[in-house]
Amino acid sequence: MNTLKIFSICGVVYVGDLYEPLPAKLRGRVEFLVANTPYVPTEAIKLLPQDTRLHEPIVALDGGIDGLDIQRRVAEKASLWLAAGGHLLVETSEMQAHLTFEIFSQNGLIPQIRYNPEIDATIVIGTKPNPLNE
């Protein structure tokens, strides 16, 4: 099970498989959706440092054959939950960023890639189009 935790001001937490536990009243109203998805290809897990393999649950590491299976699932339904102009943010590897960019684009999001050298992180941001701004 891939877990998505949503925290609100009231301290409510929804836990379950990606979007499944979310209340319907959130559909089309989410401004920012941040998904910390696994992005390590299954075969590359054995190449990770031993402390990572021993202390991280496999579900937090294994992103499938190319490492992007969960990102695909997140992007596929993101537009249902995002408000117009809302953003989906996903960390990925620098080598995979162009593939995540394509995944977002194929799912109707306007993608952009950002790199933060201070924390050595590559983020792909997908924005749901806002018809009022077109």
N, C-alpha and C positions, 0 to 999 in steps of 0.2 A: 504494500500500500504506500502510495506517495502522499505525504501529508502536507497540506496547506493550512497554515494557521493565520487567522485573521484576528487582529486585535482592534477593538473599538474603544472609544473614550470611556465607555461603561465597563470595560474590562472583560467583555464577552469574547470567548475563544471558540472558534469552530474548527474541529479537527476531523479529518477524513481524507478520502482520496480526491485530491485536487479540488475541483469546484463542487463536488457532490454535497458537502455539508452546508454550503452557503444558503442562506434564506433567499427566496425568490425576490424579496423586496430590494435586494442589492443589484439585481440585473439592470445593466445600463446606467449604473450610478457610481461606479468605482472610478476615482480619479487616478490613483496610482496602484498598480498591482506589481509587487516585487516577488519574483520567484527564484529561490535558490535551488535550482534543479541540478541533479547530478549530470556531469558532462564528460565523464571518463569512459572511453570505449571499453566494453567488457574485457577484451583481450589485453588492454593496457593496465588493468587493475593490478596484475601481478608485477608490474614494473614500478608501482608506486613505492615510496619509502615504507619500510616495515611498520613504523609507528602509525602511519596513516591506515594501512591495511588492518592492523590489530585493534585500533581504537575508534574507527569510524564504522558505522553499520554499512553493510554492502549496499543497501537501498540508497544511502547518501552518496555513493560513489558511482554506481553502475548506471550509465546512460544508454546502454544498449550497444548494438554493433558499431555505430559511428559516434556514440556518445550523445546523440541528440534526440533520442526517443521521447523523453519527458518534455523537452522543450517543444517538440511538435505537438504534444497533447495540450500543453499550456497555451500555445499560440492558437491552436485550432478553435478554442472556445473563448479566448480573451475578449473578442469583440462583443460577445453576448453580455459580458459583465462590465466592460469599460464604458464610461460616459463618453460622449463625443468629445474629442480632444484629450481623452484619458491616455495614460501611458502604462505599458508593460515593460518592466526592466528585468533582464536576465543576465547573470554573469556567465561568461563562457571563456574558452581559451582563445588566445589571439589567433591560433591556427583555424579554429572553428567559427570565428566570428562571421566570416562571409557566408557560411552555410546557414547560420542562425538568421542573418540578415535576409537571406532568401526565404527561409521558413516564415518569417514575419510578413514579408511582402506577399507571399502566396496566400496568407491568411487575412489579407485586407488591411494590414497595419503599415504605416509609413515608417520604415526602419532607418535607424542611424547607429553608427558604432562610435563608442567613446572609450578612450583608454586613459586610465589614471596611473601615471608612473609612480606616484608616491606610495601606492599600495599594490602596484603591479597587477591591476585588474582591468579586464576588458568587459565592457557592458554593452549589450545591444538593447536599444530602446525602440519599442514599437509604439507609435501613436495612432489611436483610432481617428480616422478622418472626422473633421467637424464640418458638416455641410454648410453651416452658417459662415464659415471662413473661406469658402471656395468661391 
